[in-house]
Amino acid sequence: MTTKTFFQPFKLCSLHSRSCTDIVCCILFIIAILGYIAVGILAWSQGDPRKVIYPTDSRGQFCGQAGTPLENKRLLFYFNIMKCASPMVLLEFQCPTTQMCVEKCPEKFMTLPSGMLHSTQILALGLCPAMLTPSKPFTRRCFPALGLKGGMITVGNNSKFDDGMGNMRDAKDLVDGVKNATVVIEARQVVMKIFEDYTQSWYWILLGLVIAMLTSLLFIILLRFLAGIMVWIMIALVIIVIGYGIFHCYMEYAALKGEPGANVTLQELGFQTDFSVYLQIRQTWLAFMIILAIVEVIIILLLIFLRKRILIAIALIKEASRAIGHVMCSLFYPLFTFLLLAIVIAYWAVTAVFLSTSNEPIYKVFNETACEHSRKICEPTNYTTSPMKAQCPDSQCLFAFYGGETVYHKYLIGLQFYNVFLFFWCANFVIALGQMTLAGAFASYYWAFVKPDDMPAFPVFSSLGRSLRYHTGSLAFGSLILSIIQIIRVLLEYLDHKLKGAQNKFAKFLLCCLKCCFWCLEKCIKFLNRNAYIMVAMYGKNFCTSARDAFFLLMRNMIRVAVLDKVTDFLLFLGKLLIVGLVGVFAFFFFSGRVKAFENTAPNLHYYWVPILTVVIGSYLIAHGFFSVYAMCVDTLFLCFCEDLERNDGSAARPYYMSSTLHEILWKNKTGGNIGKKEANF
């Protein structure tokens, strides 16, 4: 057989030998994207993010909005905060009392003169509150300035107050109203504080992520030239970093001994929005210490039991380093993937916000006495002359919430669902594009008989062009299957949340089984898709055929997959863990102010765990992006090796494409077509 003959099956760089695959799914994906753009335009034309930012008065106007008469009136004042004690507040998210925008909160007691005709008329029309109580601004709302004096709740300096109707009330009567009003906005308060923390620390977070990127890049470059040494250094540093974490947790645990309140349990403390409170009790550090100790023991045991396999995996990483050396631009391809994912995430988030704020203001009837029109929708413009007002003289037409009865508003939930589904589909498509591009580049290295002469000039760009030109449909097909499974998992989580109070144990058990099954199914589909993309990149066949070929090829080499591929993944995971650990420890000491050198440099934050978690998660994503190049290289070389082993025999007519090093690592003597005794060592 001539050289041309044994090159025939692997026309990676011959564009004329390929044709478009899965065209129907490609067309469907394009239509879905166009629909997604239409949903975004519709949401942006109807939505109003001001509803999230500004408090809203009883007329649906935004307090403090720039360019309006209420620009200087940033605070929301409740006419009668005690009406917020009604349980309906928690259902309708609005107190049944008039609310108006004010420049500042009341600072002293004031009441309308009782018994006068004009006072009665003013109160009946809801033009003024019956009383003013000393208040303080909290989350841009005025709440009574409650205090504690002699074991009694006070407002101002008094334990009683005049409610404006001639009745003396206890100050504690205000507590329920304040509680219900604050529980409605508590989540918003936390979100606003987190947002403020981001505005104060974004540049430090960005610096931390840049450090993580440079550390990952340096590690990958060193791995390229010193693979064996770097792997052992990585293993040693992971053990040392986790060991230091255990030591630090023990020191914090010991330092809190005898401190007031340090012996409170996590169960007694309950949920706190300020997570720094948890770091002031001993049980938190004890839990951290136990978790880190378990992780340390597991890693050490795995290293002991897999020591022989690790040596083989290190050799495989060395071969992957040589491949990456010929395709160096592949190290920077994750930056392109990050950019595309950032665009997808930003589009989804902005569309979700605009969809959720595209409702219209809804006004309802609120009254103190019995009324048949209570909680019915009303029009505030002509309510004073309406039959509802005539039948219920003491009622008011107040802003209740944002909603709507139009066709658009009825399908808002469906549009939100479409937004989430297309987010999954687009994100999975971007990840799949990255996998196929890298697989094509590394496959072109493997199937080049004379390396690097037979490789294309720009392997990554050539592979990206092939993937987009011929295999967009296959990428859309694989990502669609994965997205359907992920959206089912989201629905199951939603059902689980709704059924938390249910007493049906069988339903809970069934739901738990379904969640477990779909989690396993998602992992299997991700693994199968990854290998299917490698086969598509090699042969240019459609997704189903490539997935079938990849599945049976892996089944025929199951032992090698279990031993080599997964051990290599474990070593690369340790590398990601090391980078996250180093950057995370640095971020913790910087933002928490536990190092005196950083006390004046670190920003003043509500929750210092916000930037720490952001840096840790961001560092993991960055490290995962860089190490995914190595992981994809190893997977591609492994699949190419298995294919090479089945198609060729090493003779002059059918020589192997694998390098002598890879041949020595992954293949042992073959006798009569069967793997010899040495193969059993796998």
SVG drawing of the C-alpha trace seen along z (x, -y; Angstrom):
<svg xmlns="http://www.w3.org/2000/svg" viewBox="-72 -72 84 87">
<polyline fill="none" stroke="black" stroke-width="0.4" points="0.0,0.0 1.4,-3.4 1.7,-6.4 -1.2,-8.0 -3.3,-4.9 -2.8,-4.8 -3.4,-8.6 -6.8,-8.2 -9.0,-7.6 -7.8,-10.7 -8.4,-13.7 -8.3,-16.3 -7.1,-19.2 -8.7,-18.3 -11.7,-20.5 -13.0,-19.1 -13.4,-15.7 -16.0,-17.1 -19.6,-18.1 -22.0,-19.9 -23.4,-17.6 -26.8,-17.7 -28.1,-20.5 -31.7,-20.3 -30.4,-21.0 -28.2,-23.8 -31.3,-25.5 -33.2,-24.9 -30.4,-26.5 -30.3,-29.5 -34.1,-30.0 -33.9,-29.6 -31.1,-32.3 -33.2,-34.7 -36.2,-34.0 -33.9,-34.7 -32.9,-38.0 -36.6,-38.9 -37.3,-38.1 -34.5,-40.3 -35.7,-43.2 -39.2,-42.7 -38.0,-42.6 -35.8,-45.7 -38.7,-47.6 -41.1,-46.7 -38.9,-46.3 -37.9,-49.0 -34.9,-48.1 -35.8,-51.2 -38.4,-49.0 -35.5,-47.0 -33.4,-50.1 -35.9,-52.6 -38.6,-52.3 -42.1,-52.9 -44.8,-55.1 -48.5,-54.6 -48.9,-56.1 -46.2,-53.8 -43.7,-56.6 -40.0,-56.0 -38.4,-57.7 -35.1,-59.5 -35.2,-58.9 -33.0,-61.4 -34.7,-63.9 -38.1,-63.7 -39.8,-65.9 -39.0,-63.2 -35.2,-63.3 -34.4,-64.7 -37.0,-62.6 -35.1,-59.4 -36.8,-57.9 -40.2,-56.1 -42.4,-57.0 -45.4,-54.8 -48.4,-56.7 -49.3,-54.0 -46.5,-51.4 -48.7,-49.3 -50.8,-48.2 -47.8,-46.4 -48.4,-43.9 -51.2,-42.4 -50.3,-38.9 -51.4,-40.1 -48.2,-42.1 -46.2,-38.8 -48.5,-37.7 -48.9,-41.0 -45.4,-42.5 -47.1,-45.8 -48.3,-47.5 -52.0,-48.5 -51.3,-52.1 -50.4,-55.2 -46.7,-55.6 -45.0,-58.7 -41.5,-59.8 -39.8,-62.2 -36.5,-64.0 -35.9,-62.9 -37.6,-60.9 -39.6,-62.5 -37.6,-63.3 -40.3,-64.0 -43.9,-63.2 -46.6,-65.1 -50.4,-64.5 -53.2,-66.3 -55.5,-68.2 -58.4,-65.9 -62.1,-66.9 -61.6,-69.5 -63.6,-69.3 -60.6,-69.8 -58.6,-67.2 -61.3,-64.6 -61.5,-65.5 -57.8,-65.3 -57.6,-61.9 -60.6,-60.6 -59.0,-61.7 -55.7,-60.1 -53.7,-63.3 -51.8,-63.2 -50.9,-60.6 -52.7,-60.8 -49.4,-60.9 -45.6,-61.1 -43.2,-59.1 -39.4,-59.6 -38.0,-57.5 -34.6,-56.5 -33.8,-55.6 -33.2,-51.9 -32.7,-50.6 -34.2,-53.9 -37.3,-53.5 -38.4,-55.3 -38.9,-53.0 -39.7,-54.0 -36.7,-54.6 -37.4,-51.8 -35.2,-51.4 -35.0,-49.6 -35.3,-51.3 -35.7,-49.5 -36.5,-46.3 -39.4,-48.0 -39.6,-48.8 -39.7,-52.6 -40.2,-54.8 -38.2,-58.0 -38.0,-58.1 -41.6,-57.0 -43.1,-53.5 -46.5,-54.8 -47.6,-57.1 -50.8,-58.7 -51.9,-57.0 -53.6,-60.2 -57.0,-58.9 -57.0,-59.8 -55.8,-56.3 -52.6,-55.7 -50.7,-52.7 -47.7,-50.7 -44.5,-51.2 -44.3,-47.4 -47.3,-47.6 -45.0,-49.0 -42.7,-45.9 -44.9,-43.6 -45.3,-46.3 -41.6,-46.9 -40.9,-43.1 -43.2,-42.5 -42.1,-45.5 -38.4,-44.5 -39.0,-40.8 -40.4,-41.9 -37.2,-43.9 -34.7,-41.8 -33.5,-40.0 -33.3,-43.2 -31.3,-44.7 -28.7,-41.9 -28.5,-42.2 -27.9,-45.9 -25.2,-45.5 -23.5,-42.8 -23.7,-45.2 -22.1,-48.0 -19.3,-45.6 -18.7,-44.8 -18.5,-48.6 -16.0,-49.0 -13.8,-46.0 -14.2,-45.3 -10.7,-46.4 -9.2,-44.2 -11.3,-41.3 -10.1,-42.0 -6.5,-42.0 -7.0,-38.7 -8.4,-37.1 -5.4,-38.5 -3.1,-36.9 -5.0,-33.6 -4.7,-33.8 -1.0,-34.6 -0.4,-31.8 -2.4,-29.3 -0.5,-30.4 2.9,-30.1 2.0,-26.7 0.9,-25.5 4.1,-26.8 6.3,-25.2 4.3,-22.0 5.1,-22.2 8.9,-22.0 9.1,-20.3 6.0,-18.0 7.3,-15.3 8.9,-17.7 5.9,-20.1 3.4,-17.3 5.3,-16.1 5.7,-19.7 2.0,-20.2 1.1,-17.1 3.4,-18.2 2.1,-21.8 -1.5,-20.6 -0.8,-18.5 1.1,-21.4 -1.6,-24.0 -4.4,-21.8 -2.2,-21.0 -1.7,-24.7 -5.5,-25.2 -6.0,-22.5 -3.4,-24.2 -5.0,-27.7 -8.4,-26.4 -7.1,-24.8 -5.4,-28.1 -8.6,-30.0 -10.5,-27.3 -8.1,-27.5 -8.0,-31.4 -11.8,-31.6 -11.7,-29.4 -13.3,-31.4 -14.5,-34.2 -18.1,-35.4 -20.6,-33.7 -17.9,-31.6 -19.5,-28.3 -22.8,-29.0 -23.7,-26.2 -24.5,-26.7 -28.0,-25.4 -28.6,-27.9 -27.2,-30.8 -29.5,-30.0 -29.3,-31.8 -27.4,-35.1 -27.0,-37.4 -23.7,-38.6 -21.6,-35.5 -18.7,-37.0 -20.8,-36.2 -20.2,-32.4 -16.4,-33.0 -16.8,-34.2 -17.9,-30.8 -15.7,-27.8 -18.0,-25.2 -17.5,-26.8 -13.7,-26.5 -14.1,-22.9 -16.2,-22.0 -13.7,-23.6 -10.9,-21.6 -12.7,-18.3 -13.6,-18.9 -10.1,-19.8 -8.7,-16.8 -11.0,-14.4 -10.0,-15.9 -6.3,-15.6 -6.7,-11.9 -8.6,-11.1 -6.0,-12.7 -3.1,-11.0 -4.8,-7.6 -5.5,-8.0 -1.9,-9.0 -0.7,-5.9 -3.1,-3.4 -2.5,-5.0 1.2,-5.6 2.0,-3.3 -0.8,-4.7 0.4,-8.2 3.8,-7.4 2.1,-6.4 -0.2,-9.4 2.8,-11.7 4.3,-10.2 1.0,-10.8 1.0,-14.4 4.6,-14.7 3.4,-13.6 0.5,-16.0 3.0,-18.8 4.9,-17.9 1.6,-18.2 0.8,-21.5 4.3,-22.7 3.4,-22.3 0.0,-24.0 1.0,-26.7 -1.8,-29.1 -4.2,-26.5 -3.2,-27.7 -4.9,-31.0 -8.0,-29.6 -9.9,-29.4 -9.8,-33.3 -11.9,-33.2 -14.3,-30.7 -14.5,-32.9 -15.3,-35.9 -18.2,-34.1 -19.5,-32.7 -19.4,-36.2 -21.5,-37.5 -24.0,-34.6 -24.3,-35.1 -24.6,-38.9 -27.3,-38.6 -29.2,-36.1 -28.9,-38.2 -30.0,-41.5 -32.9,-39.8 -34.0,-38.2 -34.0,-41.6 -35.9,-43.3 -38.4,-40.5 -39.0,-40.6 -39.5,-44.3 -41.7,-44.6 -44.9,-44.4 -47.4,-47.3 -48.3,-48.9 -51.4,-47.2 -53.5,-49.2 -55.9,-47.5 -58.5,-48.6 -57.2,-48.8 -59.6,-49.5 -59.9,-49.2 -63.5,-48.1 -65.4,-45.3 -65.8,-46.0 -66.9,-43.7 -64.3,-45.5 -61.4,-44.8 -58.2,-43.8 -59.9,-44.3 -58.1,-46.1 -58.9,-49.8 -57.9,-52.9 -56.3,-55.6 -57.1,-58.5 -60.9,-58.5 -61.2,-56.4 -62.6,-59.2 -65.7,-59.4 -66.0,-55.7 -68.8,-53.4 -66.2,-51.5 -65.3,-54.6 -69.0,-55.4 -69.7,-51.9 -66.5,-51.8 -65.9,-55.4 -62.8,-54.6 -61.1,-52.7 -58.1,-53.8 -56.8,-52.8 -53.1,-52.1 -50.2,-50.7 -50.0,-47.0 -47.4,-45.4 -46.3,-45.1 -48.2,-42.7 -50.5,-42.9 -53.3,-41.2 -52.3,-41.6 -51.3,-38.7 -47.6,-39.7 -47.9,-39.6 -49.7,-36.2 -46.8,-34.7 -44.0,-36.3 -43.3,-33.0 -43.0,-31.2 -40.6,-33.9 -38.5,-33.5 -38.4,-29.8 -37.3,-30.3 -34.6,-32.7 -33.2,-30.1 -33.4,-27.3 -31.6,-29.3 -29.0,-30.3 -28.2,-26.6 -28.2,-25.8 -25.9,-28.8 -23.6,-28.1 -23.3,-24.4 -22.7,-25.3 -19.8,-27.6 -18.2,-24.9 -18.8,-22.3 -17.2,-24.6 -14.1,-24.9 -13.9,-21.2 -14.2,-20.4 -11.7,-23.1 -9.1,-21.9 -9.8,-18.2 -9.3,-19.0 -6.0,-20.9 -4.6,-18.1 -5.9,-15.4 -4.1,-17.1 -0.9,-16.8 -1.4,-13.1 -2.3,-12.1 0.6,-14.1 2.9,-11.3 5.9,-13.7 5.5,-16.2 5.2,-19.1 5.6,-19.2 2.3,-17.5 0.4,-19.8 -1.6,-22.8 0.1,-26.2 -2.4,-27.3 -3.9,-24.2 -6.3,-26.0 -7.7,-28.5 -8.0,-25.7 -9.9,-23.6 -12.2,-26.5 -13.0,-27.2 -13.8,-23.5 -16.0,-23.3 -18.1,-26.4 -18.2,-25.8 -19.1,-22.1 -20.2,-21.0 -22.3,-23.8 -25.3,-21.4 -23.4,-18.7 -22.4,-21.1 -26.0,-22.4 -27.3,-18.8 -25.0,-17.7 -25.6,-20.9 -29.4,-20.6 -29.5,-17.1 -27.5,-18.3 -29.6,-21.5 -32.9,-19.4 -31.5,-17.3 -30.3,-20.4 -33.6,-22.2 -35.4,-19.0 -33.1,-19.1 -34.0,-22.8 -37.7,-21.9 -37.1,-19.0 -35.3,-21.4 -38.3,-23.7 -40.7,-20.9 -38.6,-19.9 -38.7,-23.4 -42.5,-23.5 -42.9,-20.1 -40.7,-20.8 -43.8,-21.2 -45.6,-18.1 -46.1,-15.1 -46.2,-12.5 -43.0,-10.5 -43.4,-8.5 -43.5,-11.7 -40.3,-13.0 -38.6,-9.6 -39.6,-9.5 -38.4,-13.1 -35.1,-12.3 -34.6,-9.3 -35.4,-11.4 -33.0,-14.1 -30.3,-11.5 -31.0,-9.7 -30.9,-13.0 -27.7,-14.1 -26.0,-10.8 -27.5,-11.1 -26.1,-14.6 -22.6,-13.4 -22.8,-10.5 -24.1,-12.8 -21.2,-15.3 -18.7,-12.5 -20.2,-11.0 -20.6,-14.4 -16.9,-15.2 -15.7,-12.1 -18.3,-12.5 -16.9,-15.9 -13.4,-14.4 -14.6,-11.8 -16.5,-14.6 -13.2,-16.6 -11.3,-13.6 -13.7,-12.1 -16.3,-14.8 -19.2,-12.5 -22.6,-13.5 -23.1,-13.6 -25.0,-10.4 -22.6,-8.3 -19.6,-9.9 -21.2,-9.3 -21.8,-5.7 -18.2,-5.2 -16.8,-6.9 -18.9,-4.8 -17.9,-1.5 -14.3,-2.5 -14.2,-3.4 -16.0,-0.2 -13.4,1.8 -10.7,-0.1 -12.6,-0.3 -9.6,0.6 -7.4,-2.0 -10.1,-4.6 -10.6,-3.8 -6.9,-3.6 -5.2,-6.3 -7.8,-8.9 -9.2,-9.3 -5.9,-9.3 -4.7,-12.1 -8.0,-14.0 -7.2,-13.6 -3.7,-15.0 -5.0,-18.0 -7.7,-18.5 -5.0,-18.7 -3.4,-21.5 -6.7,-23.5 -7.1,-22.9 -3.6,-24.2 -4.2,-27.4 -7.5,-28.0 -6.0,-27.3 -3.1,-29.7 -5.2,-32.6 -8.0,-31.9 -5.7,-32.0 -4.2,-35.3 -7.7,-36.7 -8.9,-35.7 -6.0,-37.4 -6.3,-40.5 -10.1,-41.1 -10.6,-40.0 -7.9,-42.4 -6.2,-39.7 -2.8,-40.9 -1.7,-44.2 0.1,-45.2 -3.3,-45.1 -5.4,-46.8 -5.3,-50.3 -5.3,-48.9 -8.2,-46.5 -11.7,-48.1 -14.3,-48.6 -17.0,-46.1 -20.3,-44.8 -19.5,-41.2 -15.8,-40.5 -16.8,-37.0 -18.3,-38.4 -15.0,-39.3 -13.3,-36.2 -15.9,-33.8 -15.9,-35.8 -12.1,-35.4 -12.2,-31.7 -14.9,-30.9 -13.3,-33.0 -9.9,-31.5 -11.3,-28.0 -13.0,-28.9 -9.8,-30.4 -7.7,-27.5 -10.3,-25.1 -10.1,-26.9 -6.3,-26.6 -6.2,-23.0 -9.0,-22.1 -6.6,-22.5 -4.4,-19.7 -7.4,-17.6 -8.7,-17.9 -5.3,-17.1 -5.0,-14.0 -8.5,-12.8 -7.9,-13.5 -4.5,-11.7 -6.0,-8.8 -8.9,-8.3 -6.5,-8.8 -4.2,-6.2 -7.1,-3.6 -8.2,-4.3 -4.6,-4.0 -4.1,-0.8 -7.1,0.8 -6.4,-0.4 -2.7,0.2 -0.2,2.8 3.1,1.1 4.2,2.7 5.7,0.9 2.4,1.1 0.4,-0.2 2.7,-2.1 1.6,-3.7 1.0,-7.4 1.8,-7.5 5.2,-8.6 7.6,-6.1 7.2,-7.6 3.4,-7.3 3.8,-3.8 5.9,-2.9 3.5,-4.5 0.1,-3.1 0.8,0.0 2.4,3.3 3.3,6.3 0.6,7.7 0.6,11.4 -1.7,12.8 -4.0,9.8 -4.5,10.1 -3.0,8.0 -0.1,9.9 0.7,10.4 2.2,7.0 -1.1,5.4 -2.5,7.0 -0.5,4.5 -3.0,1.9"/>
</svg>
